[in-house]
Amino acid sequence: MAAVGQERVTWASRPIAAPGSVTALRYATAASPGGAMLESVALDARSGRHSMFALHPAKIATVPTTSGIDPFEQLAAMCRPWHRLEPEPGLPFVGGWIGYLAYEAGRFVEPSAGWRHRSVLPVCQWGLYDTVIIHDRVAGRWHVAGIALPPGLAGTERPGLAERLDALEQWAAEADPWVDVQRSAIGDSVRGRWNFSREEYIAKVRRALEYIRAGDIFQVNLTRRCRCAVTETPIALYDRLCATNPAAYAACLPVIPDAPSVIPWSSPLPFGSRLNGVLSPRDAAETRTQNTKKSHRQTPVFRGYSPDAAILSSSPELFLSVRGCEVTTRPIKGTRPRGLTPDLDDAAVRELAASEKDRAELNMIIDLERNDLGRVCEYGSVRVVHDGEIEMLPTVIHRTATVVGRMREVREGTLAPADAIDLLRATFPGGSITGAPKVRAMQIIGELEPEARGPYCGAIGYIGVNGDVQLSLAIRTMVARRAISRQLSAFSQQLPAVSHQSEHAVRGAPEYEVSLHVGSGIVADSDPGAEYEELQAKAAGMVAALGRGEGKSCARSRLSEAVMCNK
């Protein structure tokens, strides 16, 4: 099998009590060293099932933008050889790498696409986690799980598996009582600007249509980016994003460009000390005793650690899933905004289902994905399970296809089986966020878009030590960076003044610059104005998370112009 190595790895899991508050668990995870979250918060149980909360990675692997290191070769060196998990876990992930690949990693796959832009953040960053909390959203069960890392992977000495599971279970049980999440209104402190006005974006669409008429491409995905200054922390924005734009593949990942490659172990329990502003159980008890003498209503306050940068994603799109040799991808093409009433929703569903333009747009990407999977899958194994299901999300309605295949038992030029790294290199970047033909579409993207996409339109997820993989396509994704440089401060000064500051801003919370993108697939019969309106609907959930609007109720309005100023 493609994902089976020679060395067996010990793993274990056990059920735990459900935390009292998922929000508190998010905040506590974000406050812990290397705390990472991959969540399924979708309203439709068909689309996702498991959420994962991981902290204290054994290693962090980073490829800086300027390094010239091939991130796919880095992944191969990190992950191979794969390891056996016996017996097979009943959970999707018990240990391995969690992280992201930026869109610009594609230059190591298709260098002829030009790639004149460079992302500020690393091309990729992955943390090696040997202990994790898992929530099965469908069954309603919680587990702690982990692996005993082989000496070659561990880097430094780690506590035994049972000890780590005990510590994580205790940490999860005690997080909720002593974490008091302090929410603050942020709407009045949001300021921002799009890089293209409506007219400028429409002009870009018309230029793309000229390339289509000239026969260069059949389809290209064009994006628009907004930058805004906020006074809320990344975890607060992520928690709100999960509420305003719940999706099957949510993620909150810290980005630590200067992280050491090997991380010494420290228990998730602070044991009588303070860890990144989180009160330990002993300190919490002492504080509660002191507070009780002053006022029965006072409780310990969580003062969350905030990274210098974080990726906040709530994507509806599965890029790649690997289970053993079985591969799945689910590209999305075709979008309608949700209506304000059930009747308007029904009308939008009928319109999308009947649209020949949207069907053709998705069919092009289905063909592209079949070809990409065919590079590493057994001949005849690639097939289309669904050519366009209609799926309803909180702010939009999508048409989604499902394509599956089975990886080859022998990789070309070797005696080894094809694996997840081969698959990732063969399919990256995803077809639905580039176009067809892919290379020429990426060249046009580089021409028409003035800056790097960064983590947006890349891939986010996990790679297990056994070779099982789940990666989302990083759409509906925001990047928060602490505004500490002169460049960011100057940008913030240029933004429109606001009439009020939030309570959080008055208290002196760090200011972050948040960037978000939205994109649309352009085909021969695209209407430039309609493509622009599609962007507005896609932005609704993210803009609502920034404190403006109410998600679905804003989806049909000119949301982004009402919220963020145009150039």
Secondary structure in CASP SS format (residue, H / E / C, confidence):
PFRMAT SS
TARGET T0000
AUTHOR 0000-0000-0000
METHOD secondary structure of the structure
MODEL  1
M C 1.00
A C 1.00
A C 1.00
V C 1.00
G C 1.00
Q C 1.00
E E 1.00
R E 1.00
V E 1.00
T C 1.00
W E 1.00
A E 1.00
S E 1.00
R E 1.00
P E 1.00
I E 1.00
A C 1.00
A C 1.00
P C 1.00
G C 1.00
S C 1.00
V H 1.00
T H 1.00
A H 1.00
L H 1.00
R H 1.00
Y H 1.00
A H 1.00
T H 1.00
A H 1.00
A C 1.00
S C 1.00
P C 1.00
G C 1.00
G C 1.00
A E 1.00
M E 1.00
L E 1.00
E E 1.00
S C 1.00
V C 1.00
A C 1.00
L C 1.00
D C 1.00
A C 1.00
R C 1.00
S C 1.00
G C 1.00
R C 1.00
H E 1.00
S E 1.00
M E 1.00
F E 1.00
A E 1.00
L C 1.00
H C 1.00
P C 1.00
A C 1.00
K E 1.00
I E 1.00
A E 1.00
T E 1.00
V E 1.00
P C 1.00
T C 1.00
T C 1.00
S C 1.00
G C 1.00
I C 1.00
D C 1.00
P H 1.00
F H 1.00
E H 1.00
Q H 1.00
L H 1.00
A H 1.00
A H 1.00
M H 1.00
C H 1.00
R C 1.00
P C 1.00
W C 1.00
H E 1.00
R E 1.00
L E 1.00
E C 1.00
P C 1.00
E C 1.00
P C 1.00
G C 1.00
L C 1.00
P C 1.00
F C 1.00
V C 1.00
G C 1.00
G E 1.00
W E 1.00
I E 1.00
G E 1.00
Y E 1.00
L E 1.00
A C 1.00
Y H 1.00
E H 1.00
A H 1.00
G H 1.00
R H 1.00
F H 1.00
V C 1.00
E C 1.00
P H 1.00
S H 1.00
A H 1.00
G C 1.00
W C 1.00
R C 1.00
H C 1.00
R C 1.00
S C 1.00
V C 1.00
L C 1.00
P C 1.00
V C 1.00
C E 1.00
Q E 1.00
W E 1.00
G E 1.00
L E 1.00
Y E 1.00
D C 1.00
T E 1.00
V E 1.00
I E 1.00
I E 1.00
H E 1.00
D E 1.00
R C 1.00
V C 1.00
A C 1.00
G C 1.00
R E 1.00
W E 1.00
H E 1.00
V E 1.00
A E 1.00
G E 1.00
I E 1.00
A C 1.00
L C 1.00
P C 1.00
P H 1.00
G H 1.00
L H 1.00
A H 1.00
G C 1.00
T C 1.00
E C 1.00
R C 1.00
P C 1.00
G C 1.00
L H 1.00
A H 1.00
E H 1.00
R H 1.00
L H 1.00
D H 1.00
A H 1.00
L H 1.00
E H 1.00
Q H 1.00
W H 1.00
A H 1.00
A H 1.00
E H 1.00
A H 1.00
D H 1.00
P H 1.00
W H 1.00
V C 1.00
D C 1.00
V C 1.00
Q C 1.00
R C 1.00
S C 1.00
A C 1.00
I C 1.00
G H 1.00
D H 1.00
S H 1.00
V C 1.00
R E 1.00
G E 1.00
R E 1.00
W E 1.00
N C 1.00
F C 1.00
S C 1.00
R H 1.00
E H 1.00
E H 1.00
Y H 1.00
I H 1.00
A H 1.00
K H 1.00
V H 1.00
R H 1.00
R H 1.00
A H 1.00
L H 1.00
E H 1.00
Y H 1.00
I H 1.00
R H 1.00
A C 1.00
G C 1.00
D C 1.00
I C 1.00
F C 1.00
Q E 1.00
V E 1.00
N E 1.00
L E 1.00
T E 1.00
R E 1.00
R E 1.00
C E 1.00
R E 1.00
C E 1.00
A E 1.00
V E 1.00
T C 1.00
E C 1.00
T C 1.00
P H 1.00
I H 1.00
A H 1.00
L H 1.00
Y H 1.00
D H 1.00
R H 1.00
L H 1.00
C H 1.00
A H 1.00
T H 1.00
N C 1.00
P C 1.00
A C 1.00
A C 1.00
Y E 1.00
A E 1.00
A E 1.00
C E 1.00
L E 1.00
P E 1.00
V E 1.00
I C 1.00
P C 1.00
D C 1.00
A C 1.00
P C 1.00
S C 1.00
V E 1.00
I C 1.00
P C 1.00
W C 1.00
S C 1.00
S C 1.00
P C 1.00
L C 1.00
P C 1.00
F C 1.00
G C 1.00
S C 1.00
R E 1.00
L E 1.00
N C 1.00
G C 1.00
V E 1.00
L E 1.00
S C 1.00
P H 1.00
R H 1.00
D H 1.00
A H 1.00
A H 1.00
E H 1.00
T H 1.00
R H 1.00
T H 1.00
Q H 1.00
N H 1.00
T H 1.00
K H 1.00
K H 1.00
S C 1.00
H C 1.00
R C 1.00
Q C 1.00
T C 1.00
P C 1.00
V C 1.00
F C 1.00
R C 1.00
G C 1.00
Y C 1.00
S C 1.00
P C 1.00
D C 1.00
A E 1.00
A E 1.00
I E 1.00
L E 1.00
S E 1.00
S E 1.00
S E 1.00
P C 1.00
E C 1.00
L E 1.00
F E 1.00
L E 1.00
S E 1.00
V E 1.00
R E 1.00
G C 1.00
C C 1.00
E E 1.00
V E 1.00
T E 1.00
T E 1.00
R C 1.00
P C 1.00
I E 1.00
K E 1.00
G E 1.00
T E 1.00
R E 1.00
P E 1.00
R C 1.00
G C 1.00
L C 1.00
T C 1.00
P H 1.00
D H 1.00
L H 1.00
D H 1.00
D H 1.00
A H 1.00
A H 1.00
V H 1.00
R H 1.00
E H 1.00
L H 1.00
A H 1.00
A H 1.00
S C 1.00
E H 1.00
K H 1.00
D H 1.00
R H 1.00
A H 1.00
E H 1.00
L H 1.00
N H 1.00
M H 1.00
I H 1.00
I H 1.00
D H 1.00
L H 1.00
E H 1.00
R H 1.00
N H 1.00
D H 1.00
L H 1.00
G H 1.00
R C 1.00
V C 1.00
C E 1.00
E C 1.00
Y C 1.00
G C 1.00
S C 1.00
V C 1.00
R E 1.00
V E 1.00
V E 1.00
H E 1.00
D E 1.00
G E 1.00
E E 1.00
I E 1.00
E E 1.00
M E 1.00
L C 1.00
P C 1.00
T C 1.00
V E 1.00
I E 1.00
H E 1.00
R E 1.00
T E 1.00
A E 1.00
T E 1.00
V E 1.00
V E 1.00
G E 1.00
R E 1.00
M E 1.00
R C 1.00
E C 1.00
V C 1.00
R C 1.00
E C 1.00
G C 1.00
T C 1.00
L C 1.00
A C 1.00
P C 1.00
A C 1.00
D C 1.00
A H 1.00
I H 1.00
D H 1.00
L H 1.00
L H 1.00
R H 1.00
A H 1.00
T H 1.00
F C 1.00
P C 1.00
G C 1.00
G H 1.00
S H 1.00
I H 1.00
T C 1.00
G E 1.00
A E 1.00
P C 1.00
K H 1.00
V H 1.00
R H 1.00
A H 1.00
M H 1.00
Q H 1.00
I H 1.00
I H 1.00
G H 1.00
E H 1.00
L H 1.00
E C 1.00
P C 1.00
E C 1.00
A C 1.00
R C 1.00
G C 1.00
P C 1.00
Y C 1.00
C C 1.00
G C 1.00
A E 1.00
I E 1.00
G E 1.00
Y E 1.00
I E 1.00
G E 1.00
V C 1.00
N C 1.00
G C 1.00
D C 1.00
V E 1.00
Q E 1.00
L E 1.00
S E 1.00
L E 1.00
A C 1.00
I C 1.00
R C 1.00
T E 1.00
M E 1.00
V E 1.00
A E 1.00
R E 1.00
R E 1.00
A C 1.00
I C 1.00
S C 1.00
R H 1.00
Q H 1.00
L H 1.00
S H 1.00
A H 1.00
F H 1.00
S H 1.00
Q H 1.00
Q H 1.00
L C 1.00
P C 1.00
A C 1.00
V C 1.00
S C 1.00
H C 1.00
Q C 1.00
S C 1.00
E H 1.00
H H 1.00
A H 1.00
V H 1.00
R C 1.00
G C 1.00
A C 1.00
P C 1.00
E C 1.00
Y E 1.00
E E 1.00
V E 1.00
S E 1.00
L E 1.00
H E 1.00
V E 1.00
G E 1.00
S E 1.00
G E 1.00
I E 1.00
V C 1.00
A C 1.00
D C 1.00
S C 1.00
D C 1.00
P H 1.00
G H 1.00
A H 1.00
E H 1.00
Y H 1.00
E H 1.00
E H 1.00
L H 1.00
Q H 1.00
A H 1.00
K H 1.00
A H 1.00
A H 1.00
G H 1.00
M H 1.00
V H 1.00
A H 1.00
A H 1.00
L C 1.00
G C 1.00
R C 1.00
G C 1.00
E C 1.00
G H 1.00
K H 1.00
S H 1.00
C H 1.00
A C 1.00
R C 1.00
S C 1.00
R C 1.00
L H 1.00
S H 1.00
E H 1.00
A H 1.00
V H 1.00
M C 1.00
C E 1.00
N E 1.00
K C 1.00
END
